Amino acid sequence: MTDAEIEAAVRSDPDWAEVEPIDWCKAEVVTPPKKQAISIRLDQDLIDYFKAQGPGYQRRINAVLRSYVKQRKAG
């Protein structure tokens, strides 16, 4: 299919009627900061909570800590 045919098919699809196009010209490439492996002691209930949310629990713990730091710096 050509780009024009794809656009026409999307426009005629009722499931896409309410989806607004994304303007990617303002998108930024974000390189995540380098991670450093450390050893940290956390309460077991905290570990259990984050692990229960599924894969990526360390990434979520990192996000919570980053949010905390951001809030402290702003205040």
SEFIZA-3560 file (N, C-alpha, C; in Angstrom, 3 decimals):
REM SEFIZA-3560
<numar><xx>0.840</xx><yy>-1.195</yy><zz>0.000</zz><atom>N</atom></numar>
<numar><xx>0.000</xx><yy>0.000</yy><zz>0.000</zz><atom>CA</atom></numar>
<numar><xx>0.881</xx><yy>1.254</yy><zz>0.000</zz><atom>C</atom></numar>
<numar><xx>0.401</xx><yy>2.247</yy><zz>-0.658</zz><atom>N</atom></numar>
<numar><xx>1.114</xx><yy>3.526</yy><zz>-0.639</zz><atom>CA</atom></numar>
<numar><xx>0.741</xx><yy>4.282</yy><zz>0.627</zz><atom>C</atom></numar>
<numar><xx>1.498</xx><yy>5.327</yy><zz>0.938</zz><atom>N</atom></numar>
<numar><xx>1.174</xx><yy>6.153</yy><zz>2.097</zz><atom>CA</atom></numar>
<numar><xx>-0.219</xx><yy>6.755</yy><zz>1.971</zz><atom>C</atom></numar>
<numar><xx>-0.567</xx><yy>7.183</yy><zz>0.788</zz><atom>N</atom></numar>
<numar><xx>-1.882</xx><yy>7.785</yy><zz>0.563</zz><atom>CA</atom></numar>
<numar><xx>-2.996</xx><yy>6.767</yy><zz>0.812</zz><atom>C</atom></numar>
<numar><xx>-2.796</xx><yy>5.531</yy><zz>0.363</zz><atom>N</atom></numar>
<numar><xx>-3.798</xx><yy>4.486</yy><zz>0.578</zz><atom>CA</atom></numar>
<numar><xx>-3.942</xx><yy>4.160</yy><zz>2.062</zz><atom>C</atom></numar>
<numar><xx>-2.824</xx><yy>4.143</yy><zz>2.767</zz><atom>N</atom></numar>
<numar><xx>-2.870</xx><yy>3.881</yy><zz>4.212</zz><atom>CA</atom></numar>
<numar><xx>-3.624</xx><yy>4.995</yy><zz>4.920</zz><atom>C</atom></numar>
<numar><xx>-3.313</xx><yy>6.249</yy><zz>4.590</zz><atom>N</atom></numar>
<numar><xx>-4.003</xx><yy>7.382</yy><zz>5.207</zz><atom>CA</atom></numar>
<numar><xx>-5.497</xx><yy>7.346</yy><zz>4.922</zz><atom>C</atom></numar>
<numar><xx>-5.868</xx><yy>7.013</yy><zz>3.698</zz><atom>N</atom></numar>
<numar><xx>-7.286</xx><yy>6.923</yy><zz>3.336</zz><atom>CA</atom></numar>
<numar><xx>-7.973</xx><yy>5.811</yy><zz>4.120</zz><atom>C</atom></numar>
<numar><xx>-7.304</xx><yy>4.681</yy><zz>4.288</zz><atom>N</atom></numar>
<numar><xx>-7.877</xx><yy>3.562</yy><zz>5.039</zz><atom>CA</atom></numar>
<numar><xx>-8.067</xx><yy>3.936</yy><zz>6.507</zz><atom>C</atom></numar>
<numar><xx>-7.102</xx><yy>4.638</yy><zz>7.065</zz><atom>N</atom></numar>
<numar><xx>-7.201</xx><yy>5.066</yy><zz>8.463</zz><atom>CA</atom></numar>
<numar><xx>-8.345</xx><yy>6.054</yy><zz>8.618</zz><atom>C</atom></numar>
<numar><xx>-8.459</xx><yy>7.030</yy><zz>7.705</zz><atom>N</atom></numar>
<numar><xx>-9.522</xx><yy>8.026</yy><zz>7.785</zz><atom>CA</atom></numar>
<numar><xx>-10.897</xx><yy>7.394</yy><zz>7.693</zz><atom>C</atom></numar>
<numar><xx>-11.033</xx><yy>6.315</yy><zz>6.939</zz><atom>N</atom></numar>
<numar><xx>-12.331</xx><yy>5.676</yy><zz>6.769</zz><atom>CA</atom></numar>
<numar><xx>-12.648</xx><yy>4.666</yy><zz>7.875</zz><atom>C</atom></numar>
<numar><xx>-11.696</xx><yy>4.379</yy><zz>8.746</zz><atom>N</atom></numar>
<numar><xx>-11.898</xx><yy>3.413</yy><zz>9.834</zz><atom>CA</atom></numar>
<numar><xx>-12.559</xx><yy>4.116</yy><zz>11.017</zz><atom>C</atom></numar>
<numar><xx>-13.785</xx><yy>3.703</yy><zz>11.408</zz><atom>N</atom></numar>
<numar><xx>-14.486</xx><yy>4.374</yy><zz>12.505</zz><atom>CA</atom></numar>
<numar><xx>-13.766</xx><yy>4.254</yy><zz>13.848</zz><atom>C</atom></numar>
<numar><xx>-12.941</xx><yy>3.242</yy><zz>14.029</zz><atom>N</atom></numar>
<numar><xx>-12.206</xx><yy>3.096</yy><zz>15.282</zz><atom>CA</atom></numar>
<numar><xx>-11.140</xx><yy>4.169</yy><zz>15.454</zz><atom>C</atom></numar>
<numar><xx>-10.721</xx><yy>4.766</yy><zz>14.364</zz><atom>N</atom></numar>
<numar><xx>-9.681</xx><yy>5.798</yy><zz>14.411</zz><atom>CA</atom></numar>
<numar><xx>-10.264</xx><yy>7.206</yy><zz>14.337</zz><atom>C</atom></numar>
<numar><xx>-11.571</xx><yy>7.328</yy><zz>14.317</zz><atom>N</atom></numar>
<numar><xx>-12.210</xx><yy>8.631</yy><zz>14.134</zz><atom>CA</atom></numar>
<numar><xx>-11.839</xx><yy>9.628</yy><zz>15.228</zz><atom>C</atom></numar>
<numar><xx>-11.666</xx><yy>9.161</yy><zz>16.461</zz><atom>N</atom></numar>
<numar><xx>-11.409</xx><yy>10.068</yy><zz>17.571</zz><atom>CA</atom></numar>
<numar><xx>-9.932</xx><yy>10.176</yy><zz>17.942</zz><atom>C</atom></numar>
<numar><xx>-9.073</xx><yy>9.498</yy><zz>17.218</zz><atom>N</atom></numar>
<numar><xx>-7.653</xx><yy>9.525</yy><zz>17.529</zz><atom>CA</atom></numar>
<numar><xx>-7.016</xx><yy>10.714</yy><zz>16.816</zz><atom>C</atom></numar>
<numar><xx>-6.391</xx><yy>11.590</yy><zz>17.608</zz><atom>N</atom></numar>
<numar><xx>-5.738</xx><yy>12.755</yy><zz>17.031</zz><atom>CA</atom></numar>
<numar><xx>-4.324</xx><yy>12.370</yy><zz>16.598</zz><atom>C</atom></numar>
<numar><xx>-3.878</xx><yy>12.864</yy><zz>15.452</zz><atom>N</atom></numar>
<numar><xx>-2.527</xx><yy>12.538</yy><zz>15.006</zz><atom>CA</atom></numar>
<numar><xx>-1.481</xx><yy>13.149</yy><zz>15.946</zz><atom>C</atom></numar>
<numar><xx>-0.363</xx><yy>12.474</yy><zz>16.061</zz><atom>N</atom></numar>
<numar><xx>0.723</xx><yy>12.931</yy><zz>16.916</zz><atom>CA</atom></numar>
<numar><xx>1.708</xx><yy>13.729</yy><zz>16.072</zz><atom>C</atom></numar>
<numar><xx>2.077</xx><yy>14.905</yy><zz>16.567</zz><atom>N</atom></numar>
<numar><xx>3.057</xx><yy>15.740</yy><zz>15.888</zz><atom>CA</atom></numar>
<numar><xx>4.440</xx><yy>15.334</yy><zz>16.394</zz><atom>C</atom></numar>
<numar><xx>5.144</xx><yy>14.532</yy><zz>15.616</zz><atom>N</atom></numar>
<numar><xx>6.434</xx><yy>13.996</yy><zz>16.035</zz><atom>CA</atom></numar>
<numar><xx>7.581</xx><yy>14.987</yy><zz>15.838</zz><atom>C</atom></numar>
<numar><xx>7.318</xx><yy>16.149</yy><zz>15.213</zz><atom>N</atom></numar>
<numar><xx>8.405</xx><yy>17.085</yy><zz>14.945</zz><atom>CA</atom></numar>
<numar><xx>8.989</xx><yy>17.674</yy><zz>16.232</zz><atom>C</atom></numar>
<numar><xx>8.255</xx><yy>17.601</yy><zz>17.332</zz><atom>N</atom></numar>
<numar><xx>8.754</xx><yy>18.130</yy><zz>18.612</zz><atom>CA</atom></numar>
<numar><xx>9.318</xx><yy>17.030</yy><zz>19.513</zz><atom>C</atom></numar>
<numar><xx>9.372</xx><yy>15.820</yy><zz>19.001</zz><atom>N</atom></numar>
<numar><xx>9.877</xx><yy>14.698</yy><zz>19.792</zz><atom>CA</atom></numar>
<numar><xx>11.363</xx><yy>14.868</yy><zz>20.075</zz><atom>C</atom></numar>
<numar><xx>11.773</xx><yy>14.433</yy><zz>21.241</zz><atom>N</atom></numar>
<numar><xx>13.176</xx><yy>14.509</yy><zz>21.630</zz><atom>CA</atom></numar>
<numar><xx>13.702</xx><yy>13.107</yy><zz>21.898</zz><atom>C</atom></numar>
<numar><xx>14.938</xx><yy>12.881</yy><zz>21.510</zz><atom>N</atom></numar>
<numar><xx>15.590</xx><yy>11.623</yy><zz>21.832</zz><atom>CA</atom></numar>
<numar><xx>16.126</xx><yy>11.748</yy><zz>23.253</zz><atom>C</atom></numar>
<numar><xx>15.709</xx><yy>10.840</yy><zz>24.097</zz><atom>N</atom></numar>
<numar><xx>16.142</xx><yy>10.873</yy><zz>25.493</zz><atom>CA</atom></numar>
<numar><xx>16.996</xx><yy>9.645</yy><zz>25.755</zz><atom>C</atom></numar>
<numar><xx>18.220</xx><yy>9.882</yy><zz>26.150</zz><atom>N</atom></numar>
<numar><xx>19.119</xx><yy>8.793</yy><zz>26.499</zz><atom>CA</atom></numar>
<numar><xx>19.031</xx><yy>8.594</yy><zz>28.006</zz><atom>C</atom></numar>
<numar><xx>18.604</xx><yy>7.410</yy><zz>28.436</zz><atom>N</atom></numar>
<numar><xx>18.490</xx><yy>7.193</yy><zz>29.875</zz><atom>CA</atom></numar>
<numar><xx>19.855</xx><yy>7.279</yy><zz>30.557</zz><atom>C</atom></numar>
<numar><xx>19.852</xx><yy>7.769</yy><zz>31.787</zz><atom>N</atom></numar>
<numar><xx>21.134</xx><yy>7.851</yy><zz>32.489</zz><atom>CA</atom></numar>
<numar><xx>21.726</xx><yy>6.462</yy><zz>32.720</zz><atom>C</atom></numar>
<numar><xx>23.027</xx><yy>6.406</yy><zz>32.775</zz><atom>N</atom></numar>
<numar><xx>23.712</xx><yy>5.138</yy><zz>33.004</zz><atom>CA</atom></numar>
<numar><xx>23.386</xx><yy>4.633</yy><zz>34.402</zz><atom>C</atom></numar>
<numar><xx>23.108</xx><yy>3.365</yy><zz>34.511</zz><atom>N</atom></numar>
<numar><xx>22.777</xx><yy>2.749</yy><zz>35.795</zz><atom>CA</atom></numar>
<numar><xx>24.047</xx><yy>2.253</yy><zz>36.473</zz><atom>C</atom></numar>
<numar><xx>24.011</xx><yy>2.256</yy><zz>37.788</zz><atom>N</atom></numar>
<numar><xx>25.125</xx><yy>1.723</yy><zz>38.567</zz><atom>CA</atom></numar>
<numar><xx>24.570</xx><yy>0.644</yy><zz>39.483</zz><atom>C</atom></numar>
<numar><xx>25.158</xx><yy>-0.520</yy><zz>39.440</zz><atom>N</atom></numar>
<numar><xx>24.730</xx><yy>-1.617</yy><zz>40.304</zz><atom>CA</atom></numar>
<numar><xx>25.203</xx><yy>-1.349</yy><zz>41.730</zz><atom>C</atom></numar>
<numar><xx>24.265</xx><yy>-1.444</yy><zz>42.674</zz><atom>N</atom></numar>
<numar><xx>24.595</xx><yy>-1.270</yy><zz>44.085</zz><atom>CA</atom></numar>
<numar><xx>23.891</xx><yy>-2.352</yy><zz>44.893</zz><atom>C</atom></numar>
<numar><xx>24.230</xx><yy>-2.440</yy><zz>46.134</zz><atom>N</atom></numar>
<numar><xx>23.527</xx><yy>-3.324</yy><zz>47.052</zz><atom>CA</atom></numar>
<numar><xx>22.771</xx><yy>-2.431</yy><zz>48.032</zz><atom>C</atom></numar>
<numar><xx>21.480</xx><yy>-2.672</yy><zz>48.188</zz><atom>N</atom></numar>
<numar><xx>20.657</xx><yy>-1.852</yy><zz>49.068</zz><atom>CA</atom></numar>
<numar><xx>19.720</xx><yy>-2.767</yy><zz>49.851</zz><atom>C</atom></numar>
<numar><xx>19.482</xx><yy>-2.432</yy><zz>51.093</zz><atom>N</atom></numar>
<numar><xx>18.580</xx><yy>-3.227</yy><zz>51.923</zz><atom>CA</atom></numar>
<numar><xx>17.229</xx><yy>-2.528</yy><zz>51.977</zz><atom>C</atom></numar>
<numar><xx>16.197</xx><yy>-3.249</yy><zz>51.545</zz><atom>N</atom></numar>
<numar><xx>14.831</xx><yy>-2.727</yy><zz>51.557</zz><atom>CA</atom></numar>
<numar><xx>13.952</xx><yy>-3.660</yy><zz>52.373</zz><atom>C</atom></numar>
<numar><xx>12.894</xx><yy>-3.114</yy><zz>52.949</zz><atom>N</atom></numar>
<numar><xx>11.946</xx><yy>-3.938</yy><zz>53.689</zz><atom>CA</atom></numar>
<numar><xx>11.301</xx><yy>-4.946</yy><zz>52.732</zz><atom>C</atom></numar>
<numar><xx>11.103</xx><yy>-6.158</yy><zz>53.231</zz><atom>N</atom></numar>
<numar><xx>10.579</xx><yy>-7.233</yy><zz>52.390</zz><atom>CA</atom></numar>
<numar><xx>9.213</xx><yy>-6.888</yy><zz>51.802</zz><atom>C</atom></numar>
<numar><xx>8.364</xx><yy>-6.201</yy><zz>52.575</zz><atom>N</atom></numar>
<numar><xx>7.037</xx><yy>-5.872</yy><zz>52.051</zz><atom>CA</atom></numar>
<numar><xx>7.122</xx><yy>-4.920</yy><zz>50.854</zz><atom>C</atom></numar>
<numar><xx>8.119</xx><yy>-4.045</yy><zz>50.839</zz><atom>N</atom></numar>
<numar><xx>8.305</xx><yy>-3.156</yy><zz>49.691</zz><atom>CA</atom></numar>
<numar><xx>8.737</xx><yy>-3.942</yy><zz>48.458</zz><atom>C</atom></numar>
<numar><xx>9.685</xx><yy>-4.834</yy><zz>48.654</zz><atom>N</atom></numar>
<numar><xx>10.149</xx><yy>-5.668</yy><zz>47.545</zz><atom>CA</atom></numar>
<numar><xx>8.988</xx><yy>-6.497</yy><zz>46.997</zz><atom>C</atom></numar>
<numar><xx>8.222</xx><yy>-7.108</yy><zz>47.899</zz><atom>N</atom></numar>
<numar><xx>7.077</xx><yy>-7.930</yy><zz>47.480</zz><atom>CA</atom></numar>
<numar><xx>6.071</xx><yy>-7.107</yy><zz>46.683</zz><atom>C</atom></numar>
<numar><xx>5.807</xx><yy>-5.878</yy><zz>47.133</zz><atom>N</atom></numar>
<numar><xx>4.852</xx><yy>-5.010</yy><zz>46.442</zz><atom>CA</atom></numar>
<numar><xx>5.317</xx><yy>-4.734</yy><zz>45.017</zz><atom>C</atom></numar>
<numar><xx>6.555</xx><yy>-4.297</yy><zz>44.861</zz><atom>N</atom></numar>
<numar><xx>7.042</xx><yy>-3.952</yy><zz>43.528</zz><atom>CA</atom></numar>
<numar><xx>7.158</xx><yy>-5.180</yy><zz>42.628</zz><atom>C</atom></numar>
<numar><xx>7.574</xx><yy>-6.311</yy><zz>43.182</zz><atom>N</atom></numar>
<numar><xx>7.671</xx><yy>-7.533</yy><zz>42.377</zz><atom>CA</atom></numar>
<numar><xx>6.294</xx><yy>-8.021</yy><zz>41.944</zz><atom>C</atom></numar>
<numar><xx>5.282</xx><yy>-7.809</yy><zz>42.790</zz><atom>N</atom></numar>
<numar><xx>3.926</xx><yy>-8.263</yy><zz>42.463</zz><atom>CA</atom></numar>
<numar><xx>3.349</xx><yy>-7.518</yy><zz>41.259</zz><atom>C</atom></numar>
<numar><xx>3.921</xx><yy>-6.364</yy><zz>40.930</zz><atom>N</atom></numar>
<numar><xx>3.440</xx><yy>-5.586</yy><zz>39.788</zz><atom>CA</atom></numar>
<numar><xx>3.939</xx><yy>-6.146</yy><zz>38.460</zz><atom>C</atom></numar>
<numar><xx>4.817</xx><yy>-7.150</yy><zz>38.524</zz><atom>N</atom></numar>
<numar><xx>5.312</xx><yy>-7.778</yy><zz>37.304</zz><atom>CA</atom></numar>
<numar><xx>6.755</xx><yy>-7.411</yy><zz>37.012</zz><atom>C</atom></numar>
<numar><xx>7.246</xx><yy>-7.848</yy><zz>35.860</zz><atom>N</atom></numar>
<numar><xx>8.633</xx><yy>-7.577</yy><zz>35.489</zz><atom>CA</atom></numar>
<numar><xx>8.929</xx><yy>-6.079</yy><zz>35.484</zz><atom>C</atom></numar>
<numar><xx>10.160</xx><yy>-5.736</yy><zz>35.793</zz><atom>N</atom></numar>
<numar><xx>10.573</xx><yy>-4.340</yy><zz>35.791</zz><atom>CA</atom></numar>
<numar><xx>10.481</xx><yy>-3.688</yy><zz>37.155</zz><atom>C</atom></numar>
<numar><xx>10.461</xx><yy>-4.491</yy><zz>38.222</zz><atom>N</atom></numar>
<numar><xx>10.273</xx><yy>-3.916</yy><zz>39.560</zz><atom>CA</atom></numar>
<numar><xx>11.419</xx><yy>-2.991</yy><zz>39.949</zz><atom>C</atom></numar>
<numar><xx>12.639</xx><yy>-3.296</yy><zz>39.533</zz><atom>N</atom></numar>
<numar><xx>13.760</xx><yy>-2.414</yy><zz>39.861</zz><atom>CA</atom></numar>
<numar><xx>13.618</xx><yy>-1.067</yy><zz>39.153</zz><atom>C</atom></numar>
<numar><xx>13.131</xx><yy>-1.104</yy><zz>37.933</zz><atom>N</atom></numar>
<numar><xx>12.903</xx><yy>0.125</yy><zz>37.173</zz><atom>CA</atom></numar>
<numar><xx>11.835</xx><yy>0.981</yy><zz>37.858</zz><atom>C</atom></numar>
<numar><xx>10.784</xx><yy>0.337</yy><zz>38.388</zz><atom>N</atom></numar>
<numar><xx>9.740</xx><yy>1.080</yy><zz>39.102</zz><atom>CA</atom></numar>
<numar><xx>10.264</xx><yy>1.669</yy><zz>40.401</zz><atom>C</atom></numar>
<numar><xx>11.085</xx><yy>0.923</yy><zz>41.128</zz><atom>N</atom></numar>
<numar><xx>11.686</xx><yy>1.451</yy><zz>42.356</zz><atom>CA</atom></numar>
<numar><xx>12.539</xx><yy>2.670</yy><zz>42.005</zz><atom>C</atom></numar>
<numar><xx>13.306</xx><yy>2.583</yy><zz>40.925</zz><atom>N</atom></numar>
<numar><xx>14.123</xx><yy>3.700</yy><zz>40.472</zz><atom>CA</atom></numar>
<numar><xx>13.249</xx><yy>4.914</yy><zz>40.154</zz><atom>C</atom></numar>
<numar><xx>12.109</xx><yy>4.683</yy><zz>39.488</zz><atom>N</atom></numar>
<numar><xx>11.209</xx><yy>5.785</yy><zz>39.124</zz><atom>CA</atom></numar>
<numar><xx>10.636</xx><yy>6.459</yy><zz>40.368</zz><atom>C</atom></numar>
<numar><xx>10.296</xx><yy>5.672</yy><zz>41.385</zz><atom>N</atom></numar>
<numar><xx>9.770</xx><yy>6.235</yy><zz>42.634</zz><atom>CA</atom></numar>
<numar><xx>10.843</xx><yy>7.088</yy><zz>43.311</zz><atom>C</atom></numar>
<numar><xx>12.054</xx><yy>6.591</yy><zz>43.365</zz><atom>N</atom></numar>
<numar><xx>13.146</xx><yy>7.351</yy><zz>43.971</zz><atom>CA</atom></numar>
<numar><xx>13.432</xx><yy>8.629</yy><zz>43.177</zz><atom>C</atom></numar>
<numar><xx>13.400</xx><yy>8.543</yy><zz>41.856</zz><atom>N</atom></numar>
<numar><xx>13.628</xx><yy>9.722</yy><zz>41.019</zz><atom>CA</atom></numar>
<numar><xx>12.541</xx><yy>10.766</yy><zz>41.258</zz><atom>C</atom></numar>
<numar><xx>11.299</xx><yy>10.330</yy><zz>41.362</zz><atom>N</atom></numar>
<numar><xx>10.194</xx><yy>11.245</yy><zz>41.639</zz><atom>CA</atom></numar>
<numar><xx>10.379</xx><yy>11.935</yy><zz>42.988</zz><atom>C</atom></numar>
<numar><xx>10.810</xx><yy>11.184</yy><zz>43.973</zz><atom>N</atom></numar>
<numar><xx>11.064</xx><yy>11.744</yy><zz>45.307</zz><atom>CA</atom></numar>
<numar><xx>12.137</xx><yy>12.831</yy><zz>45.238</zz><atom>C</atom></numar>
<numar><xx>13.225</xx><yy>12.534</yy><zz>44.556</zz><atom>N</atom></numar>
<numar><xx>14.324</xx><yy>13.497</yy><zz>44.435</zz><atom>CA</atom></numar>
<numar><xx>13.835</xx><yy>14.754</yy><zz>43.708</zz><atom>C</atom></numar>
<numar><xx>13.071</xx><yy>14.572</yy><zz>42.637</zz><atom>N</atom></numar>
<numar><xx>12.555</xx><yy>15.707</yy><zz>41.873</zz><atom>CA</atom></numar>
<numar><xx>11.672</xx><yy>16.597</yy><zz>42.745</zz><atom>C</atom></numar>
<numar><xx>10.805</xx><yy>15.972</yy><zz>43.553</zz><atom>N</atom></numar>
<numar><xx>9.919</xx><yy>16.726</yy><zz>44.440</zz><atom>CA</atom></numar>
<numar><xx>10.711</xx><yy>17.486</yy><zz>45.490</zz><atom>C</atom></numar>
<numar><xx>11.720</xx><yy>16.866</yy><zz>46.042</zz><atom>N</atom></numar>
<numar><xx>12.546</xx><yy>17.513</yy><zz>47.069</zz><atom>CA</atom></numar>
<numar><xx>13.317</xx><yy>18.695</yy><zz>46.498</zz><atom>C</atom></numar>
<numar><xx>13.821</xx><yy>18.552</yy><zz>45.280</zz><atom>N</atom></numar>
<numar><xx>14.563</xx><yy>19.641</yy><zz>44.646</zz><atom>CA</atom></numar>
<numar><xx>13.649</xx><yy>20.812</yy><zz>44.313</zz><atom>C</atom></numar>
<numar><xx>12.414</xx><yy>20.506</yy><zz>43.941</zz><atom>N</atom></numar>
<numar><xx>11.456</xx><yy>21.562</yy><zz>43.563</zz><atom>CA</atom></numar>
<numar><xx>10.957</xx><yy>22.334</yy><zz>44.771</zz><atom>C</atom></numar>
<numar><xx>10.928</xx><yy>21.682</yy><zz>45.925</zz><atom>N</atom></numar>
<numar><xx>10.348</xx><yy>22.293</yy><zz>47.125</zz><atom>CA</atom></numar>
<numar><xx>11.335</xx><yy>23.005</yy><zz>47.921</zz><atom>C</atom></numar>
//
